[in-house]
Amino acid sequence: MDIRQIDEIYSVTGQISPDDIRDLAAQGFQMVICHRPDGEGGADQPNFAEIAKVAEKVGIAAVHVPFSGGMLTQEDVDAMAEALAKAEGPVLGFCRSGARSAQIYSITRGLQNN
């Protein structure tokens, strides 16, 4: 997993699997936010529910704020801001490559700083 730290609370990566959740918990992540719609990547992409189920077992919050590239809405940004407001520690955003997760975070933080 190629995890890129954006700032002190937020990092991004590409698609994760349910098997990655325990490692993420061991690294200190308290929340994962998926920005990838279910079924976007075909059979090799786990459904968000599979990831959320394992996350719940290990005490990590799991949030689904899916959007397709170029299709970001104000509702998505609002949902991201709400999730971040509930975060109690480091957050990992993920999508296919990490780009969407970085994009929505940048927009959300920019709006919060205005």
N, CA and C atoms as an extended XYZ file, in Angstrom:
342
Properties=species:S:1:pos:R:3:atomname:S:1:resname:S:1:resid:I:1 pbc="F F F"
N         0.837       -1.169        0.000 N   MET     1
C         0.000        0.000        0.000 CA  MET     1
C         0.890        1.243        0.000 C   MET     1
N         0.617        2.133       -0.913 N   ASP     2
C         1.364        3.386       -1.023 CA  ASP     2
C         0.554        4.497       -0.355 C   ASP     2
N         0.812        4.735        0.921 N   ILE     3
C         0.079        5.752        1.683 CA  ILE     3
C         0.845        7.060        1.604 C   ILE     3
N         0.151        8.109        1.162 N   ARG     4
C         0.748        9.443        1.048 CA  ARG     4
C         0.103       10.364        2.081 C   ARG     4
N         0.904       10.884        2.992 N   GLN     5
C         0.395       11.774        4.031 CA  GLN     5
C         0.201       13.170        3.446 C   GLN     5
N        -1.015       13.712        3.605 N   ILE     6
C        -1.340       15.052        3.118 CA  ILE     6
C        -1.029       16.083        4.200 C   ILE     6
N        -1.449       15.817        5.418 N   ASP     7
C        -1.141       16.674        6.564 CA  ASP     7
C        -1.191       15.821        7.825 C   ASP     7
N        -1.226       16.464        8.985 N   GLU     8
C        -1.126       15.715       10.242 CA  GLU     8
C        -2.311       14.793       10.511 C   GLU     8
N        -3.463       15.043        9.850 N   ILE     9
C        -4.621       14.181       10.132 CA  ILE     9
C        -5.083       13.339        8.945 C   ILE     9
N        -4.626       13.642        7.741 N   TYR    10
C        -5.204       12.998        6.561 CA  TYR    10
C        -4.135       12.450        5.632 C   TYR    10
N        -4.356       11.210        5.205 N   SER    11
C        -3.498       10.546        4.226 CA  SER    11
C        -4.385        9.920        3.163 C   SER    11
N        -3.795        9.585        2.018 N   VAL    12
C        -4.552        8.966        0.927 CA  VAL    12
C        -3.798        7.760        0.387 C   VAL    12
N        -4.569        6.872       -0.231 N   THR    13
C        -3.994        5.713       -0.900 CA  THR    13
C        -4.971        5.231       -1.970 C   THR    13
N        -4.519        4.275       -2.755 N   GLY    14
C        -5.391        3.626       -3.717 CA  GLY    14
C        -6.279        2.604       -3.017 C   GLY    14
N        -6.970        1.829       -3.817 N   GLN    15
C        -7.931        0.843       -3.295 CA  GLN    15
C        -7.316       -0.023       -2.199 C   GLN    15
N        -8.060       -0.174       -1.111 N   ILE    16
C        -7.658       -1.089       -0.038 CA  ILE    16
C        -8.581       -2.300       -0.055 C   ILE    16
N        -8.173       -3.322        0.675 N   SER    17
C        -8.998       -4.524        0.799 CA  SER    17
C        -9.381       -4.705        2.262 C   SER    17
N       -10.358       -5.540        2.537 N   PRO    18
C       -10.690       -5.831        3.938 CA  PRO    18
C        -9.484       -6.345        4.726 C   PRO    18
N        -8.592       -7.068        4.062 N   ASP    19
C        -7.402       -7.598        4.734 CA  ASP    19
C        -6.431       -6.503        5.174 C   ASP    19
N        -6.526       -5.318        4.573 N   ASP    20
C        -5.638       -4.206        4.928 CA  ASP    20
C        -6.044       -3.500        6.219 C   ASP    20
N        -7.283       -3.670        6.637 N   ILE    21
C        -7.824       -2.888        7.744 CA  ILE    21
C        -7.039       -3.089        9.044 C   ILE    21
N        -6.701       -4.302        9.366 N   ARG    22
C        -5.957       -4.546       10.617 CA  ARG    22
C        -4.598       -3.842       10.592 C   ARG    22
N        -3.922       -3.853        9.451 N   ASP    23
C        -2.643       -3.146        9.326 CA  ASP    23
C        -2.841       -1.639        9.487 C   ASP    23
N        -3.929       -1.120        8.923 N   LEU    24
C        -4.204        0.308        9.054 CA  LEU    24
C        -4.471        0.690       10.508 C   LEU    24
N        -5.183       -0.163       11.220 N   ALA    25
C        -5.425        0.072       12.646 CA  ALA    25
C        -4.099        0.072       13.407 C   ALA    25
N        -3.220       -0.856       13.080 N   ALA    26
C        -1.917       -0.933       13.739 CA  ALA    26
C        -1.071        0.309       13.451 C   ALA    26
N        -1.301        0.948       12.305 N   GLN    27
C        -0.582        2.177       11.947 CA  GLN    27
C        -1.208        3.416       12.595 C   GLN    27
N        -2.331        3.231       13.284 N   GLY    28
C        -2.932        4.335       14.022 CA  GLY    28
C        -4.110        5.020       13.362 C   GLY    28
N        -4.530        4.556       12.205 N   PHE    29
C        -5.683        5.185       11.558 CA  PHE    29
C        -6.946        4.914       12.361 C   PHE    29
N        -7.750        5.946       12.535 N   GLN    30
C        -8.986        5.850       13.302 CA  GLN    30
C       -10.226        5.837       12.405 C   GLN    30
N       -10.036        6.216       11.135 N   MET    31
C       -11.161        6.278       10.194 CA  MET    31
C       -10.638        6.037        8.788 C   MET    31
N       -11.438        5.332        7.983 N   VAL    32
C       -11.189        5.235        6.545 CA  VAL    32
C       -12.405        5.825        5.835 C   VAL    32
N       -12.124        6.568        4.763 N   ILE    33
C       -13.194        7.156        3.957 CA  ILE    33
C       -12.994        6.695        2.526 C   ILE    33
N       -13.989        5.986        2.007 N   CYS    34
C       -13.945        5.480        0.636 CA  CYS    34
C       -14.623        6.481       -0.301 C   CYS    34
N       -13.915        6.875       -1.341 N   HIS    35
C       -14.463        7.804       -2.328 CA  HIS    35
C       -14.758        7.103       -3.654 C   HIS    35
N       -14.809        5.810       -3.621 N   ARG    36
C       -15.016        5.025       -4.846 CA  ARG    36
C       -16.395        4.373       -4.820 C   ARG    36
N       -17.209        4.606       -5.844 N   PRO    37
C       -18.509        3.933       -5.898 CA  PRO    37
C       -18.329        2.415       -6.003 C   PRO    37
N       -19.185        1.651       -5.333 N   ASP    38
C       -19.150        0.198       -5.465 CA  ASP    38
C       -19.334       -0.183       -6.927 C   ASP    38
N       -18.597       -1.187       -7.367 N   GLY    39
C       -18.733       -1.688       -8.726 CA  GLY    39
C       -17.979       -0.908       -9.774 C   GLY    39
N       -17.284        0.127       -9.394 N   GLU    40
C       -16.560        0.956      -10.368 CA  GLU    40
C       -15.417        0.193      -11.032 C   GLU    40
N       -14.742       -0.664      -10.252 N   GLY    41
C       -13.526       -1.285      -10.761 CA  GLY    41
C       -13.666       -2.719      -11.199 C   GLY    41
N       -14.854       -3.255      -11.156 N   GLY    42
C       -15.019       -4.639      -11.559 CA  GLY    42
C       -14.889       -5.594      -10.389 C   GLY    42
N       -14.642       -6.843      -10.696 N   ALA    43
C       -14.671       -7.919       -9.703 CA  ALA    43
C       -13.557       -7.822       -8.663 C   ALA    43
N       -12.453       -7.138       -8.982 N   ASP    44
C       -11.343       -7.066       -8.036 CA  ASP    44
C       -11.525       -5.973       -6.983 C   ASP    44
N       -12.580       -5.191       -7.072 N   GLN    45
C       -12.851       -4.132       -6.097 CA  GLN    45
C       -13.833       -4.638       -5.047 C   GLN    45
N       -13.426       -4.676       -3.778 N   PRO    46
C       -14.374       -5.118       -2.750 CA  PRO    46
C       -15.471       -4.078       -2.551 C   PRO    46
N       -16.669       -4.530       -2.193 N   ASN    47
C       -17.738       -3.600       -1.858 CA  ASN    47
C       -17.367       -2.881       -0.570 C   ASN    47
N       -17.843       -1.662       -0.442 N   PHE    48
C       -17.554       -0.891        0.761 CA  PHE    48
C       -18.039       -1.627        2.005 C   PHE    48
N       -19.170       -2.303        1.932 N   ALA    49
C       -19.716       -3.011        3.094 CA  ALA    49
C       -18.738       -4.044        3.643 C   ALA    49
N       -17.964       -4.686        2.771 N   GLU    50
C       -16.974       -5.669        3.210 CA  GLU    50
C       -15.881       -4.997        4.036 C   GLU    50
N       -15.434       -3.841        3.580 N   ILE    51
C       -14.405       -3.088        4.289 CA  ILE    51
C       -14.953       -2.572        5.615 C   ILE    51
N       -16.166       -2.028        5.579 N   ALA    52
C       -16.788       -1.466        6.786 CA  ALA    52
C       -16.985       -2.534        7.858 C   ALA    52
N       -17.316       -3.739        7.455 N   LYS    53
C       -17.545       -4.832        8.413 CA  LYS    53
C       -16.274       -5.149        9.194 C   LYS    53
N       -15.149       -5.236        8.495 N   VAL    54
C       -13.877       -5.514        9.164 CA  VAL    54
C       -13.454       -4.307       10.003 C   VAL    54
N       -13.654       -3.107        9.466 N   ALA    55
C       -13.287       -1.892       10.203 CA  ALA    55
C       -14.023       -1.815       11.535 C   ALA    55
N       -15.299       -2.149       11.523 N   GLU    56
C       -16.083       -2.123       12.756 CA  GLU    56
C       -15.514       -3.090       13.792 C   GLU    56
N       -15.090       -4.254       13.334 N   LYS    57
C       -14.545       -5.269       14.240 CA  LYS    57
C       -13.272       -4.801       14.931 C   LYS    57
N       -12.474       -3.964       14.260 N   VAL    58
C       -11.204       -3.526       14.850 CA  VAL    58
C       -11.283       -2.102       15.402 C   VAL    58
N       -12.466       -1.508       15.390 N   GLY    59
C       -12.649       -0.201       16.006 CA  GLY    59
C       -12.280        0.996       15.159 C   GLY    59
N       -12.284        0.824       13.850 N   ILE    60
C       -12.029        1.944       12.938 CA  ILE    60
C       -13.363        2.379       12.337 C   ILE    60
N       -13.614        3.672       12.332 N   ALA    61
C       -14.812        4.188       11.664 CA  ALA    61
C       -14.620        4.063       10.153 C   ALA    61
N       -15.675        3.709        9.443 N   ALA    62
C       -15.631        3.588        7.983 CA  ALA    62
C       -16.778        4.406        7.400 C   ALA    62
N       -16.438        5.290        6.470 N   VAL    63
C       -17.411        6.195        5.876 CA  VAL    63
C       -17.330        6.068        4.362 C   VAL    63
N       -18.487        6.095        3.706 N   HIS    64
C       -18.549        5.987        2.248 CA  HIS    64
C       -19.048        7.312        1.672 C   HIS    64
N       -18.167        8.015        0.970 N   VAL    65
C       -18.512        9.262        0.282 CA  VAL    65
C       -18.091        9.067       -1.182 C   VAL    65
N       -18.849        8.233       -1.917 N   PRO    66
C       -18.426        7.883       -3.274 CA  PRO    66
C       -18.769        8.959       -4.302 C   PRO    66
N       -17.851        9.163       -5.222 N   PHE    67
C       -18.134       10.004       -6.388 CA  PHE    67
C       -17.207        9.588       -7.522 C   PHE    67
N       -17.701        9.745       -8.729 N   SER    68
C       -16.902        9.428       -9.907 CA  SER    68
C       -16.042       10.627      -10.259 C   SER    68
N       -14.912       10.377      -10.879 N   GLY    69
C       -14.012       11.454      -11.279 CA  GLY    69
C       -14.747       12.511      -12.091 C   GLY    69
N       -14.547       13.767      -11.718 N   GLY    70
C       -15.194       14.872      -12.421 CA  GLY    70
C       -16.645       15.088      -12.049 C   GLY    70
N       -17.168       14.302      -11.110 N   MET    71
C       -18.593       14.379      -10.758 CA  MET    71
C       -18.800       14.783       -9.297 C   MET    71
N       -17.861       15.492       -8.706 N   LEU    72
C       -17.947       15.904       -7.312 CA  LEU    72
C       -19.075       16.922       -7.135 C   LEU    72
N       -19.911       16.699       -6.117 N   THR    73
C       -21.031       17.606       -5.841 CA  THR    73
C       -20.836       18.282       -4.486 C   THR    73
N       -21.636       19.300       -4.242 N   GLN    74
C       -21.598       19.959       -2.942 CA  GLN    74
C       -22.013       18.987       -1.838 C   GLN    74
N       -22.939       18.088       -2.138 N   GLU    75
C       -23.347       17.074       -1.156 CA  GLU    75
C       -22.169       16.190       -0.752 C   GLU    75
N       -21.324       15.841       -1.726 N   ASP    76
C       -20.140       15.036       -1.429 CA  ASP    76
C       -19.189       15.800       -0.503 C   ASP    76
N       -18.968       17.078       -0.809 N   VAL    77
C       -18.085       17.900        0.015 CA  VAL    77
C       -18.647       18.041        1.426 C   VAL    77
N       -19.952       18.248        1.522 N   ASP    78
C       -20.595       18.356        2.839 CA  ASP    78
C       -20.461       17.055        3.622 C   ASP    78
N       -20.639       15.909        2.956 N   ALA    79
C       -20.508       14.607        3.620 CA  ALA    79
C       -19.068       14.383        4.085 C   ALA    79
N       -18.121       14.826        3.286 N   MET    80
C       -16.707       14.711        3.663 CA  MET    80
C       -16.420       15.579        4.886 C   MET    80
N       -16.915       16.805        4.887 N   ALA    81
C       -16.703       17.702        6.021 CA  ALA    81
C       -17.312       17.115        7.297 C   ALA    81
N       -18.480       16.514        7.170 N   GLU    82
C       -19.143       15.892        8.322 CA  GLU    82
C       -18.319       14.725        8.863 C   GLU    82
N       -17.800       13.902        7.957 N   ALA    83
C       -16.974       12.769        8.377 CA  ALA    83
C       -15.715       13.254        9.088 C   ALA    83
N       -15.052       14.250        8.526 N   LEU    84
C       -13.832       14.765        9.135 CA  LEU    84
C       -14.102       15.371       10.510 C   LEU    84
N       -15.258       16.004       10.667 N   ALA    85
C       -15.618       16.600       11.954 CA  ALA    85
C       -15.779       15.532       13.034 C   ALA    85
N       -16.116       14.321       12.640 N   LYS    86
C       -16.307       13.219       13.587 CA  LYS    86
C       -15.033       12.418       13.833 C   LYS    86
N       -14.002       12.686       13.047 N   ALA    87
C       -12.761       11.922       13.156 CA  ALA    87
C       -12.107       12.157       14.506 C   ALA    87
N       -11.662       11.076       15.128 N   GLU    88
C       -11.025       11.145       16.438 CA  GLU    88
C        -9.541       10.823       16.360 C   GLU    88
N        -8.981       10.901       15.172 N   GLY    89
C        -7.571       10.601       14.970 CA  GLY    89
C        -7.271       10.576       13.493 C   GLY    89
N        -6.131       10.023       13.108 N   PRO    90
C        -5.729       10.003       11.707 CA  PRO    90
C        -6.767        9.329       10.800 C   PRO    90
N        -6.940        9.908        9.614 N   VAL    91
C        -7.925        9.459        8.633 CA  VAL    91
C        -7.200        9.049        7.358 C   VAL    91
N        -7.650        7.952        6.752 N   LEU    92
C        -7.135        7.509        5.463 CA  LEU    92
C        -8.260        7.560        4.452 C   LEU    92
N        -8.092        8.387        3.427 N   GLY    93
C        -9.032        8.416        2.315 CA  GLY    93
C        -8.509        7.519        1.206 C   GLY    93
N        -9.422        6.805        0.545 N   PHE    94
C        -8.970        5.952       -0.557 CA  PHE    94
C        -9.967        5.944       -1.701 C   PHE    94
N        -9.434        5.681       -2.878 N   CYS    95
C       -10.219        5.519       -4.109 CA  CYS    95
C        -9.383        4.613       -5.009 C   CYS    95
N        -9.504        4.731       -6.307 N   ARG    96
C        -8.721        3.864       -7.177 CA  ARG    96
C        -7.229        4.166       -7.048 C   ARG    96
N        -6.868        5.459       -7.101 N   SER    97
C        -5.457        5.832       -7.065 CA  SER    97
C        -5.078        6.731       -5.892 C   SER    97
N        -6.060        7.305       -5.225 N   GLY    98
C        -5.817        8.281       -4.171 CA  GLY    98
C        -6.069        9.711       -4.625 C   GLY    98
N        -6.179        9.934       -5.933 N   ALA    99
C        -6.338       11.296       -6.461 CA  ALA    99
C        -7.663       11.933       -6.044 C   ALA    99
N        -8.765       11.214       -6.170 N   ARG   100
C       -10.059       11.767       -5.765 CA  ARG   100
C       -10.085       12.075       -4.276 C   ARG   100
N        -9.474       11.189       -3.503 N   SER   101
C        -9.444       11.377       -2.055 CA  SER   101
C        -8.662       12.638       -1.686 C   SER   101
N        -7.581       12.897       -2.389 N   ALA   102
C        -6.813       14.129       -2.158 CA  ALA   102
C        -7.605       15.347       -2.622 C   ALA   102
N        -8.284       15.229       -3.761 N   GLN   103
C        -9.054       16.342       -4.318 CA  GLN   103
C       -10.166       16.781       -3.370 C   GLN   103
N       -10.967       15.849       -2.902 N   ILE   104
C       -12.100       16.223       -2.048 CA  ILE   104
C       -11.598       16.771       -0.709 C   ILE   104
N       -10.493       16.252       -0.211 N   TYR   105
C        -9.948       16.774        1.035 CA  TYR   105
C        -9.495       18.227        0.851 C   TYR   105
N        -8.793       18.480       -0.224 N   SER   106
C        -8.318       19.840       -0.505 CA  SER   106
C        -9.480       20.822       -0.606 C   SER   106
N       -10.528       20.448       -1.305 N   ILE   107
C       -11.706       21.317       -1.448 CA  ILE   107
C       -12.367       21.519       -0.108 C   ILE   107
N       -12.550       20.447        0.636 N   THR   108
C       -13.216       20.537        1.943 CA  THR   108
C       -12.429       21.427        2.895 C   THR   108
N       -11.127       21.238        2.965 N   ARG   109
C       -10.295       22.047        3.865 CA  ARG   109
C       -10.275       23.511        3.419 C   ARG   109
N       -10.264       23.731        2.116 N   GLY   110
C       -10.281       25.097        1.602 CA  GLY   110
C       -11.547       25.835        2.006 C   GLY   110
N       -12.676       25.157        1.968 N   LEU   111
C       -13.941       25.776        2.359 CA  LEU   111
C       -13.990       26.026        3.860 C   LEU   111
N       -13.407       25.126        4.638 N   GLN   112
C       -13.414       25.285        6.094 CA  GLN   112
C       -12.504       26.423        6.543 C   GLN   112
N       -11.500       26.735        5.732 N   ASN   113
C       -10.558       27.796        6.099 CA  ASN   113
C       -11.008       29.171        5.636 C   ASN   113
N       -12.129       29.242        4.932 N   ASN   114
C       -12.628       30.543        4.456 CA  ASN   114
C       -13.635       31.120        5.414 C   ASN   114
